[in-house]
């Protein structure tokens, strides 16, 4: 059995990337420039909901956008 295989024969998915405060200024700039949230999310291997939370100011609200 490999590391990515569960005893039942299924596969465990590698955990998604966790957005770091250093990622947020770039993400906010991409949002402002009109990029689709799902494309930004795909670049970071996160759920688009995490990007939407940044857009709405629910997460990382105090971090400014990159110039």
C-alpha positions in Angstrom: 0.0 0.0 0.0 1.4 3.4 -0.9 1.3 6.5 1.1 -1.6 7.9 -0.9 -3.7 4.8 -0.7 -6.2 4.2 2.1 -6.8 0.7 3.5 -10.1 0.6 1.7 -8.3 1.0 -1.6 -9.3 4.6 -2.1 -6.9 7.5 -2.6 -6.4 10.4 -0.3 -6.1 13.7 -1.9 -3.1 15.9 -1.1 -4.3 18.8 1.1 -4.9 22.1 -0.7 -2.4 24.9 -0.4 -3.0 27.3 2.4 -3.0 30.9 1.3 -0.3 32.9 3.1 -0.4 36.6 3.9 2.4 37.1 1.4 0.1 35.7 -1.4 -2.7 38.1 -0.6 -1.4 41.4 -2.2 -1.0 39.6 -5.6 -4.4 37.9 -5.3 -6.1 41.2 -4.5 -4.4 42.8 -7.5 -5.5 40.0 -9.8 -9.1 40.4 -8.5 -9.0 44.1 -9.2 -7.7 43.5 -12.7 -10.8 41.3 -13.4 -9.4 37.8 -13.4 -11.9 35.1 -12.8 -11.8 33.9 -9.2 -11.7 30.2 -10.3 -8.6 30.8 -12.3 -6.8 32.5 -9.4 -7.9 29.7 -7.2 -6.6 27.1 -9.6 -3.1 28.8 -9.6 -3.0 28.4 -5.8 -4.7 25.0 -5.7 -7.5 26.3 -3.4 -11.3 26.4 -3.5 -12.6 29.5 -5.3 -14.5 30.2 -2.1 -11.2 31.1 -0.4 -10.5 33.7 -3.1 -14.1 35.0 -2.8 -13.5 35.5 1.0 -10.5 37.6 0.2 -12.5 39.6 -2.3 -15.3 40.3 0.2 -12.9 41.3 2.9 -13.7 38.3 5.1 -10.1 37.1 5.2 -6.9 39.2 5.1 -8.9 42.4 5.1 -6.0 44.4 6.6 -3.5 43.4 3.9 -3.3 45.9 1.1 -3.2 45.1 -2.6 0.1 45.0 -4.5 0.9 48.1 -6.5 
